[in-house]
């Protein structure tokens, strides 16, 4: 299992995936002025899982 973590073909896509979700979630939390969520999302690294949960549970309906 640990030999996969040294493979750049695994690490680089994982880093890009995590950075995308973290960036999006931090942007949304900052825009909504949700300081606690921003701090939690900034500190906790879950490879995008917590970020996706945040975005899914905190989504708002769009105005038409």
Gaussian input, Z-matrix of N, CA and C with variables (Angstrom, degrees):
# hf/3-21g

backbone

0 1
 N
 C     1     B1
 C     2     B2     1     A1
 N     3     B3     2     A2     1     D1
 C     4     B4     3     A3     2     D2
 C     5     B5     4     A4     3     D3
 N     6     B6     5     A5     4     D4
 C     7     B7     6     A6     5     D5
 C     8     B8     7     A7     6     D6
 N     9     B9     8     A8     7     D7
 C    10    B10     9     A9     8     D8
 C    11    B11    10    A10     9     D9
 N    12    B12    11    A11    10    D10
 C    13    B13    12    A12    11    D11
 C    14    B14    13    A13    12    D12
 N    15    B15    14    A14    13    D13
 C    16    B16    15    A15    14    D14
 C    17    B17    16    A16    15    D15
 N    18    B18    17    A17    16    D16
 C    19    B19    18    A18    17    D17
 C    20    B20    19    A19    18    D18
 N    21    B21    20    A20    19    D19
 C    22    B22    21    A21    20    D20
 C    23    B23    22    A22    21    D21
 N    24    B24    23    A23    22    D22
 C    25    B25    24    A24    23    D23
 C    26    B26    25    A25    24    D24
 N    27    B27    26    A26    25    D25
 C    28    B28    27    A27    26    D26
 C    29    B29    28    A28    27    D27
 N    30    B30    29    A29    28    D28
 C    31    B31    30    A30    29    D29
 C    32    B32    31    A31    30    D30
 N    33    B33    32    A32    31    D31
 C    34    B34    33    A33    32    D32
 C    35    B35    34    A34    33    D33
 N    36    B36    35    A35    34    D34
 C    37    B37    36    A36    35    D35
 C    38    B38    37    A37    36    D36
 N    39    B39    38    A38    37    D37
 C    40    B40    39    A39    38    D38
 C    41    B41    40    A40    39    D39
 N    42    B42    41    A41    40    D40
 C    43    B43    42    A42    41    D41
 C    44    B44    43    A43    42    D42
 N    45    B45    44    A44    43    D43
 C    46    B46    45    A45    44    D44
 C    47    B47    46    A46    45    D45
 N    48    B48    47    A47    46    D46
 C    49    B49    48    A48    47    D47
 C    50    B50    49    A49    48    D48
 N    51    B51    50    A50    49    D49
 C    52    B52    51    A51    50    D50
 C    53    B53    52    A52    51    D51
 N    54    B54    53    A53    52    D52
 C    55    B55    54    A54    53    D53
 C    56    B56    55    A55    54    D54
 N    57    B57    56    A56    55    D55
 C    58    B58    57    A57    56    D56
 C    59    B59    58    A58    57    D57
 N    60    B60    59    A59    58    D58
 C    61    B61    60    A60    59    D59
 C    62    B62    61    A61    60    D60
 N    63    B63    62    A62    61    D61
 C    64    B64    63    A63    62    D62
 C    65    B65    64    A64    63    D63
 N    66    B66    65    A65    64    D64
 C    67    B67    66    A66    65    D65
 C    68    B68    67    A67    66    D66
 N    69    B69    68    A68    67    D67
 C    70    B70    69    A69    68    D68
 C    71    B71    70    A70    69    D69
 N    72    B72    71    A71    70    D70
 C    73    B73    72    A72    71    D71
 C    74    B74    73    A73    72    D72
 N    75    B75    74    A74    73    D73
 C    76    B76    75    A75    74    D74
 C    77    B77    76    A76    75    D75
 N    78    B78    77    A77    76    D76
 C    79    B79    78    A78    77    D77
 C    80    B80    79    A79    78    D78
 N    81    B81    80    A80    79    D79
 C    82    B82    81    A81    80    D80
 C    83    B83    82    A82    81    D81
 N    84    B84    83    A83    82    D82
 C    85    B85    84    A84    83    D83
 C    86    B86    85    A85    84    D84
 N    87    B87    86    A86    85    D85
 C    88    B88    87    A87    86    D86
 C    89    B89    88    A88    87    D87
 N    90    B90    89    A89    88    D88
 C    91    B91    90    A90    89    D89
 C    92    B92    91    A91    90    D90
 N    93    B93    92    A92    91    D91
 C    94    B94    93    A93    92    D92
 C    95    B95    94    A94    93    D93
 N    96    B96    95    A95    94    D94
 C    97    B97    96    A96    95    D95
 C    98    B98    97    A97    96    D96
 N    99    B99    98    A98    97    D97
 C   100   B100    99    A99    98    D98
 C   101   B101   100   A100    99    D99
 N   102   B102   101   A101   100   D100
 C   103   B103   102   A102   101   D101
 C   104   B104   103   A103   102   D102
 N   105   B105   104   A104   103   D103
 C   106   B106   105   A105   104   D104
 C   107   B107   106   A106   105   D105
 N   108   B108   107   A107   106   D106
 C   109   B109   108   A108   107   D107
 C   110   B110   109   A109   108   D108
 N   111   B111   110   A110   109   D109
 C   112   B112   111   A111   110   D110
 C   113   B113   112   A112   111   D111
 N   114   B114   113   A113   112   D112
 C   115   B115   114   A114   113   D113
 C   116   B116   115   A115   114   D114
 N   117   B117   116   A116   115   D115
 C   118   B118   117   A117   116   D116
 C   119   B119   118   A118   117   D117
 N   120   B120   119   A119   118   D118
 C   121   B121   120   A120   119   D119
 C   122   B122   121   A121   120   D120
 N   123   B123   122   A122   121   D121
 C   124   B124   123   A123   122   D122
 C   125   B125   124   A124   123   D123
 N   126   B126   125   A125   124   D124
 C   127   B127   126   A126   125   D125
 C   128   B128   127   A127   126   D126
 N   129   B129   128   A128   127   D127
 C   130   B130   129   A129   128   D128
 C   131   B131   130   A130   129   D129
 N   132   B132   131   A131   130   D130
 C   133   B133   132   A132   131   D131
 C   134   B134   133   A133   132   D132
 N   135   B135   134   A134   133   D133
 C   136   B136   135   A135   134   D134
 C   137   B137   136   A136   135   D135
 N   138   B138   137   A137   136   D136
 C   139   B139   138   A138   137   D137
 C   140   B140   139   A139   138   D138
 N   141   B141   140   A140   139   D139
 C   142   B142   141   A141   140   D140
 C   143   B143   142   A142   141   D141
 N   144   B144   143   A143   142   D142
 C   145   B145   144   A144   143   D143
 C   146   B146   145   A145   144   D144
 N   147   B147   146   A146   145   D145
 C   148   B148   147   A147   146   D146
 C   149   B149   148   A148   147   D147
 N   150   B150   149   A149   148   D148
 C   151   B151   150   A150   149   D149
 C   152   B152   151   A151   150   D150
 N   153   B153   152   A152   151   D151
 C   154   B154   153   A153   152   D152
 C   155   B155   154   A154   153   D153
 N   156   B156   155   A155   154   D154
 C   157   B157   156   A156   155   D155
 C   158   B158   157   A157   156   D156
 N   159   B159   158   A158   157   D157
 C   160   B160   159   A159   158   D158
 C   161   B161   160   A160   159   D159
 N   162   B162   161   A161   160   D160
 C   163   B163   162   A162   161   D161
 C   164   B164   163   A163   162   D162
 N   165   B165   164   A164   163   D163
 C   166   B166   165   A165   164   D164
 C   167   B167   166   A166   165   D165
 N   168   B168   167   A167   166   D166
 C   169   B169   168   A168   167   D167
 C   170   B170   169   A169   168   D168
 N   171   B171   170   A170   169   D169
 C   172   B172   171   A171   170   D170
 C   173   B173   172   A172   171   D171
 N   174   B174   173   A173   172   D172
 C   175   B175   174   A174   173   D173
 C   176   B176   175   A175   174   D174
 N   177   B177   176   A176   175   D175
 C   178   B178   177   A177   176   D176
 C   179   B179   178   A178   177   D177
 N   180   B180   179   A179   178   D178
 C   181   B181   180   A180   179   D179
 C   182   B182   181   A181   180   D180
 N   183   B183   182   A182   181   D181
 C   184   B184   183   A183   182   D182
 C   185   B185   184   A184   183   D183
 N   186   B186   185   A185   184   D184
 C   187   B187   186   A186   185   D185
 C   188   B188   187   A187   186   D186
 N   189   B189   188   A188   187   D187
 C   190   B190   189   A189   188   D188
 C   191   B191   190   A190   189   D189

   B1=1.4505
   B2=1.5256
   B3=1.2950
   B4=1.4551
   B5=1.5211
   B6=1.3262
   B7=1.4629
   B8=1.5310
   B9=1.3264
   B10=1.4611
   B11=1.5286
   B12=1.3236
   B13=1.4612
   B14=1.5186
   B15=1.3235
   B16=1.4564
   B17=1.5357
   B18=1.3061
   B19=1.4610
   B20=1.5378
   B21=1.3377
   B22=1.4715
   B23=1.5281
   B24=1.3313
   B25=1.4574
   B26=1.5294
   B27=1.3172
   B28=1.4598
   B29=1.5236
   B30=1.3169
   B31=1.4577
   B32=1.5293
   B33=1.3153
   B34=1.4700
   B35=1.5340
   B36=1.3355
   B37=1.4759
   B38=1.5335
   B39=1.3288
   B40=1.4577
   B41=1.5311
   B42=1.3207
   B43=1.4599
   B44=1.5255
   B45=1.3250
   B46=1.4679
   B47=1.5217
   B48=1.3290
   B49=1.4653
   B50=1.5269
   B51=1.3226
   B52=1.4557
   B53=1.5304
   B54=1.3149
   B55=1.4656
   B56=1.5315
   B57=1.3316
   B58=1.4627
   B59=1.5171
   B60=1.3348
   B61=1.4592
   B62=1.5233
   B63=1.3279
   B64=1.4577
   B65=1.5267
   B66=1.3199
   B67=1.4552
   B68=1.5150
   B69=1.3106
   B70=1.4650
   B71=1.5371
   B72=1.3328
   B73=1.4609
   B74=1.5256
   B75=1.3321
   B76=1.4587
   B77=1.5250
   B78=1.3094
   B79=1.4680
   B80=1.5238
   B81=1.3368
   B82=1.4653
   B83=1.5302
   B84=1.3315
   B85=1.4661
   B86=1.5241
   B87=1.3105
   B88=1.4572
   B89=1.5156
   B90=1.3117
   B91=1.4605
   B92=1.5295
   B93=1.3341
   B94=1.4700
   B95=1.5304
   B96=1.3264
   B97=1.4705
   B98=1.5288
   B99=1.3197
   B100=1.4660
   B101=1.5333
   B102=1.3330
   B103=1.4589
   B104=1.5182
   B105=1.3291
   B106=1.4641
   B107=1.5263
   B108=1.3312
   B109=1.4611
   B110=1.5239
   B111=1.3230
   B112=1.4607
   B113=1.5230
   B114=1.3129
   B115=1.4670
   B116=1.5206
   B117=1.3179
   B118=1.4744
   B119=1.5220
   B120=1.3187
   B121=1.4619
   B122=1.5214
   B123=1.3177
   B124=1.4599
   B125=1.5311
   B126=1.3300
   B127=1.4644
   B128=1.5294
   B129=1.3216
   B130=1.4717
   B131=1.5230
   B132=1.3235
   B133=1.4561
   B134=1.5246
   B135=1.3308
   B136=1.4658
   B137=1.5199
   B138=1.3027
   B139=1.4652
   B140=1.5327
   B141=1.3119
   B142=1.4555
   B143=1.5088
   B144=1.3232
   B145=1.4668
   B146=1.5232
   B147=1.3389
   B148=1.4624
   B149=1.5251
   B150=1.3253
   B151=1.4508
   B152=1.5221
   B153=1.3269
   B154=1.4678
   B155=1.5239
   B156=1.3326
   B157=1.4665
   B158=1.5202
   B159=1.3265
   B160=1.4653
   B161=1.5246
   B162=1.3212
   B163=1.4651
   B164=1.5233
   B165=1.3305
   B166=1.4594
   B167=1.5275
   B168=1.3400
   B169=1.4591
   B170=1.5212
   B171=1.3165
   B172=1.4543
   B173=1.5188
   B174=1.3242
   B175=1.4624
   B176=1.5248
   B177=1.3102
   B178=1.4602
   B179=1.5099
   B180=1.2947
   B181=1.4610
   B182=1.5183
   B183=1.2989
   B184=1.4695
   B185=1.5113
   B186=1.3110
   B187=1.4709
   B188=1.5210
   B189=1.3051
   B190=1.4584
   B191=1.4814
   A1=111.29
   A2=118.31
   A3=120.93
   A4=112.86
   A5=117.80
   A6=119.32
   A7=111.93
   A8=117.14
   A9=120.28
   A10=111.43
   A11=116.70
   A12=120.61
   A13=112.84
   A14=118.25
   A15=120.54
   A16=111.63
   A17=116.88
   A18=122.14
   A19=109.51
   A20=118.44
   A21=119.90
   A22=113.35
   A23=118.11
   A24=120.88
   A25=111.69
   A26=116.47
   A27=121.65
   A28=109.96
   A29=116.88
   A30=122.13
   A31=112.69
   A32=117.83
   A33=120.71
   A34=111.89
   A35=120.22
   A36=118.37
   A37=112.50
   A38=117.43
   A39=121.00
   A40=111.00
   A41=117.69
   A42=121.59
   A43=111.41
   A44=117.12
   A45=120.90
   A46=110.02
   A47=117.05
   A48=122.94
   A49=110.27
   A50=116.56
   A51=121.51
   A52=111.37
   A53=117.42
   A54=121.24
   A55=111.25
   A56=116.50
   A57=120.17
   A58=111.12
   A59=117.76
   A60=121.91
   A61=111.75
   A62=117.28
   A63=120.45
   A64=110.22
   A65=117.24
   A66=120.58
   A67=112.71
   A68=116.45
   A69=120.94
   A70=110.42
   A71=116.72
   A72=120.44
   A73=111.15
   A74=117.80
   A75=120.61
   A76=111.07
   A77=116.55
   A78=120.53
   A79=110.63
   A80=116.67
   A81=120.77
   A82=110.26
   A83=117.42
   A84=120.11
   A85=110.92
   A86=117.39
   A87=120.47
   A88=112.41
   A89=116.33
   A90=121.61
   A91=110.83
   A92=116.42
   A93=121.29
   A94=112.65
   A95=116.78
   A96=123.11
   A97=111.75
   A98=115.91
   A99=121.95
   A100=107.77
   A101=115.50
   A102=121.48
   A103=112.79
   A104=117.74
   A105=120.09
   A106=111.16
   A107=116.80
   A108=120.30
   A109=110.78
   A110=116.96
   A111=120.48
   A112=110.29
   A113=117.25
   A114=121.44
   A115=111.07
   A116=116.76
   A117=120.50
   A118=110.34
   A119=116.80
   A120=120.60
   A121=111.83
   A122=117.43
   A123=121.84
   A124=111.45
   A125=116.94
   A126=121.26
   A127=112.41
   A128=117.07
   A129=121.25
   A130=109.88
   A131=116.10
   A132=121.41
   A133=109.00
   A134=116.58
   A135=121.56
   A136=112.41
   A137=117.84
   A138=123.94
   A139=110.75
   A140=115.84
   A141=120.79
   A142=115.70
   A143=118.87
   A144=120.63
   A145=111.12
   A146=117.40
   A147=120.51
   A148=110.82
   A149=116.84
   A150=120.89
   A151=111.73
   A152=116.63
   A153=120.27
   A154=110.68
   A155=116.80
   A156=120.17
   A157=109.97
   A158=116.56
   A159=120.42
   A160=111.02
   A161=116.76
   A162=120.20
   A163=111.68
   A164=117.28
   A165=120.70
   A166=111.42
   A167=117.17
   A168=119.53
   A169=112.93
   A170=118.41
   A171=121.63
   A172=112.97
   A173=117.36
   A174=119.30
   A175=111.00
   A176=114.58
   A177=121.75
   A178=108.95
   A179=114.82
   A180=118.46
   A181=108.92
   A182=116.05
   A183=120.79
   A184=110.89
   A185=113.86
   A186=118.95
   A187=108.70
   A188=116.33
   A189=119.95
   A190=110.82
   D1=-45.01
   D2=-176.77
   D3=-68.13
   D4=-24.65
   D5=178.36
   D6=-66.19
   D7=-24.38
   D8=176.70
   D9=-69.20
   D10=-30.71
   D11=-177.96
   D12=-71.93
   D13=-15.92
   D14=177.37
   D15=-95.56
   D16=-2.56
   D17=-179.56
   D18=-84.06
   D19=119.70
   D20=-178.61
   D21=-64.21
   D22=-22.39
   D23=178.09
   D24=-73.13
   D25=-14.73
   D26=175.56
   D27=-99.07
   D28=-45.46
   D29=-174.50
   D30=-66.41
   D31=-47.49
   D32=-175.18
   D33=-62.66
   D34=-49.22
   D35=176.59
   D36=-62.56
   D37=-35.11
   D38=178.09
   D39=-65.18
   D40=-40.82
   D41=177.63
   D42=-66.53
   D43=-41.39
   D44=178.27
   D45=-64.66
   D46=-45.15
   D47=178.56
   D48=-57.77
   D49=-50.01
   D50=-178.24
   D51=-64.55
   D52=-43.16
   D53=-179.16
   D54=-63.85
   D55=-39.41
   D56=178.44
   D57=-59.92
   D58=-53.54
   D59=-176.94
   D60=-66.92
   D61=-40.39
   D62=178.69
   D63=-64.09
   D64=-45.37
   D65=179.17
   D66=-60.55
   D67=-45.20
   D68=-179.36
   D69=-64.09
   D70=-47.18
   D71=-178.72
   D72=-64.63
   D73=-41.09
   D74=178.08
   D75=-64.63
   D76=-39.03
   D77=178.62
   D78=-63.01
   D79=-45.28
   D80=-179.61
   D81=-65.72
   D82=-45.07
   D83=179.85
   D84=-63.25
   D85=-40.06
   D86=177.84
   D87=-66.35
   D88=-40.99
   D89=179.58
   D90=-63.73
   D91=-36.33
   D92=179.84
   D93=-86.81
   D94=-0.45
   D95=179.60
   D96=59.45
   D97=39.41
   D98=177.34
   D99=-96.66
   D100=85.16
   D101=-172.79
   D102=-62.15
   D103=-43.03
   D104=-178.87
   D105=-61.86
   D106=-46.21
   D107=178.00
   D108=-62.15
   D109=-40.46
   D110=179.70
   D111=-59.83
   D112=-46.42
   D113=-179.65
   D114=-64.07
   D115=-45.43
   D116=179.98
   D117=-61.57
   D118=-47.88
   D119=-179.30
   D120=-64.40
   D121=-33.95
   D122=-179.67
   D123=-70.53
   D124=-39.40
   D125=-174.64
   D126=-83.59
   D127=-44.52
   D128=-173.18
   D129=-83.00
   D130=128.08
   D131=178.09
   D132=-107.64
   D133=111.12
   D134=-177.56
   D135=-123.89
   D136=20.40
   D137=-179.53
   D138=56.15
   D139=36.81
   D140=174.58
   D141=91.90
   D142=-9.10
   D143=-175.48
   D144=-68.62
   D145=-51.75
   D146=178.54
   D147=-61.44
   D148=-38.32
   D149=179.87
   D150=-63.26
   D151=-42.09
   D152=178.68
   D153=-66.65
   D154=-39.85
   D155=177.74
   D156=-62.09
   D157=-44.82
   D158=178.09
   D159=-58.45
   D160=-50.36
   D161=-177.85
   D162=-63.03
   D163=-37.98
   D164=-178.10
   D165=-72.24
   D166=-40.40
   D167=-176.67
   D168=-81.61
   D169=-21.48
   D170=-176.54
   D171=-104.84
   D172=9.53
   D173=-177.21
   D174=-67.51
   D175=148.52
   D176=177.96
   D177=-113.87
   D178=151.58
   D179=176.26
   D180=-73.43
   D181=139.01
   D182=179.22
   D183=-77.28
   D184=144.13
   D185=175.60
   D186=-79.16
   D187=141.34
   D188=-179.88
   D189=-103.71

